[in-house]
């Protein structure tokens, strides 16, 4: 399967650039099991990699030129000079791969140019990290081709910088680290303060369960402004409470912290979400480690309520997925990713999957929402070289 994909991407590269690529690499999208909007608060997250991935055929160049092409976007090859790369100069898809080259060079790595052809199966605008997959696949290819010797977490940091500074989106570190560091059959328990990691076995099929991803097809419109506002609100909370980041507020000290925030109602809601969400991640980890997989369902539901009521980033379509899935017998469900649209996840017994999927599809039709895209997600490998 991945050999066939590598072959297709390599032959398209040869047609475009007139020579075989030096290699072909892949990096996945992700879903987050639990730990939402905690990553820019130095907190905990627990994503796993999807089977959907960005694939890049890449050759190195020595002349300071970067050529980029995507199978998924109309248009020909874009040619850029490395010396001209400048933050926020590009509003198109090329900002992601170009931003990675910019970030590597800015950090002092000798990248002298490249020809790149990309093709991705990660749905874009669905909250499944299509951008991080593009960034990481290019970073990994350049890391190999220029023998930079960078580890997965270091590539993730550079890609986050590319997205924060070059693209101009104030995202955290979860998506890039998930794409770079996840392992098949595992969820990644990540401490976003120091990027320490623990791979947690997560093989639902072996226990007779499934995890569905429901892409509502609602593109996260205006989300970047709202995302930035939530992030700024969390930073205000940390400053008012005199800590470096909200991660430093212990769960046991939450009530006292909320009392200290007085009439800052909005900040209080944001703080409550982040501190309780960190606790939920820790609870899910200990449930999974003690073999109580089904018991994570209610924790996912609590997480959704917190994102809907305290963080206020859900939307009617996401709430409908969660409510319908639970009524149809799901073990748990929640929105996943940045919010304001995108996808929800549903944890279900294998035997209930068809009935739940049907109930969600029917509920969307009744509400006159577009038909959602439902698929099963199995924890898949992180970024790697294909050929
Ligand atoms: C987006 C961002 C991540 C993270 C999530 C919310 O996916 O890219 O850094 O903040 O939203 O958990």
Boltz pocket constraint, residues with backbone or C-beta under 6 A from the ligand:
constraints:
  - pocket:
      binder: B
      contacts: [[A, 35], [A, 36], [A, 37], [A, 38], [A, 39], [A, 40], [A, 127], [A, 171], [A, 172], [A, 173], [A, 174], [A, 175], [A, 337], [A, 338], [A, 339]]
      max_distance: 6.0
